[in-house]
Amino acid sequence: MSDWTQDEVVDTLSEIMEKARVDLEFRQLCIEDPVKAVKAISGKEIPEGKTIVFIENKGTHQTFILPNLIKDDLKEDKNPDELPWYCPEVRITMKCK
């Protein structure tokens, strides 16, 4: 399986989000076959053992993903930016009334 850099993760997710906003067919692919959607944008396979899920917000249902818990024993050893698939640069903007 291919190795991913942090920049590749951020760039790929950003491109997926932009395309899914305007391309209904691609949006459906993200929901039905996220691995294929990621490969369509990046040209790369997702890392072995990883599962990717894209979900839609519908109606009054808003979904927010909590960040991964960083255990105490990892705090000294790991920078969050070095954790696999940690992506703080991808921001979702929503309009609140």
Secondary structure per residue as TSV (DSSP state, phi and psi in degrees):
chain	resnum	aa	ss	phi	psi
A	1	M	-	360.0	153.6
A	2	S	-	-75.9	147.0
A	3	D	-	-89.0	145.8
A	4	W	-	-114.7	139.1
A	5	T	-	-89.8	163.1
A	6	Q	H	-60.0	-40.1
A	7	D	H	-62.3	-39.5
A	8	E	H	-64.6	-39.9
A	9	V	H	-62.5	-50.2
A	10	V	H	-61.5	-47.9
A	11	D	H	-62.6	-43.9
A	12	T	H	-64.1	-47.5
A	13	L	H	-63.9	-37.9
A	14	S	H	-63.5	-44.4
A	15	E	H	-64.4	-40.3
A	16	I	H	-61.4	-46.1
A	17	M	H	-62.7	-42.9
A	18	E	H	-64.3	-44.8
A	19	K	H	-68.5	-38.7
A	20	A	H	-67.2	-19.9
A	21	R	H	-71.9	-28.4
A	22	V	H	-121.7	-10.5
A	23	D	-	-119.5	100.2
A	24	L	H	-60.6	-39.3
A	25	E	H	-63.2	-45.2
A	26	F	H	-66.1	-39.0
A	27	R	H	-57.7	-44.3
A	28	Q	H	-65.0	-38.4
A	29	L	H	-60.5	-41.9
A	30	C	H	-56.9	-41.1
A	31	I	H	-75.3	-43.6
A	32	E	H	-82.2	-35.1
A	33	D	-	-146.9	75.1
A	34	P	H	-60.1	-31.9
A	35	V	H	-63.0	-43.2
A	36	K	H	-66.7	-37.1
A	37	A	H	-64.4	-43.6
A	38	V	H	-62.4	-44.5
A	39	K	H	-66.2	-34.9
A	40	A	H	-61.7	-34.3
A	41	I	H	-86.0	-45.2
A	42	S	H	-93.9	-25.2
A	43	G	S	78.3	5.0
A	44	K	S	-121.2	155.0
A	45	E	-	-78.9	153.3
A	46	I	-	-75.6	156.1
A	47	P	-	-59.9	142.7
A	48	E	T	-57.0	136.2
A	49	G	T	89.0	-8.2
A	50	K	-	-92.3	144.0
A	51	T	-	-120.4	134.4
A	52	I	-	-117.4	135.3
A	53	V	-	-133.7	129.1
A	54	F	-	-109.1	136.0
A	55	I	-	-130.0	156.4
A	56	E	-	-104.2	147.4
A	57	N	-	-87.0	129.6
A	58	K	B	-129.2	135.4
A	59	G	T	58.0	-127.3
A	60	T	T	-89.8	0.6
A	61	H	B	-85.8	114.8
A	62	Q	-	-111.9	134.3
A	63	T	-	-111.6	130.6
A	64	F	-	-126.8	129.9
A	65	I	-	-94.6	126.1
A	66	L	-	-74.1	148.6
A	67	P	-	-69.5	159.3
A	68	N	-	-61.8	143.0
A	69	L	-	-73.9	128.8
A	70	I	-	-99.0	113.4
A	71	K	-	-69.7	152.5
A	72	D	H	-53.5	-39.7
A	73	D	H	-71.0	-14.5
A	74	L	H	-93.3	-20.3
A	75	K	H	-57.3	-39.9
A	76	E	T	-77.9	-29.7
A	77	D	T	-91.2	-29.5
A	78	K	-	-122.0	136.0
A	79	N	-	-85.9	131.5
A	80	P	G	-53.7	-30.6
A	81	D	G	-66.9	-17.1
A	82	E	G	-95.3	-6.6
A	83	L	S	-74.1	138.5
A	84	P	T	-62.0	134.4
A	85	W	T	63.6	21.4
A	86	Y	-	-83.8	126.7
A	87	C	-	-136.7	70.1
A	88	P	T	-70.6	-18.1
A	89	E	T	-76.3	-20.5
A	90	V	-	-81.9	117.0
A	91	R	-	-116.3	141.1
A	92	I	-	-106.5	127.4
A	93	T	-	-105.6	130.6
A	94	M	-	-132.8	149.1
A	95	K	-	-94.4	123.8
A	96	C	-	-107.1	143.0
A	97	K	-	-99.2	360.0
